[in-house]
Amino acid sequence: MISKSQIDEVVKAIVENYEPEQVILFGSYASGVAFEAGEVIHKAENFRTFILSKI
């Protein structure tokens, strides 16, 4: 899982190189409920299966 310090490093690099007005974090990290990558993939596959079953 990505640590807070790794996120801070990426945000710092974005700000230094692109000078954005703001950097907005979306997803589970933004809400404070970060998932392991495997869990995200599993949830995405479940969602895909659900959507395809409705077509």
Number of C-alpha atoms within 10 A of each C-alpha: 9 11 10 9 9 11 13 11 12 11 16 14 12 14 14 10 9 9 11 9 7 9 11 7 11 8 10 11 14 10 9 8 8 15 14 9 11 10 11 13 12 11 12 12 12 12 12 11 11 11 10 9 8 6 5
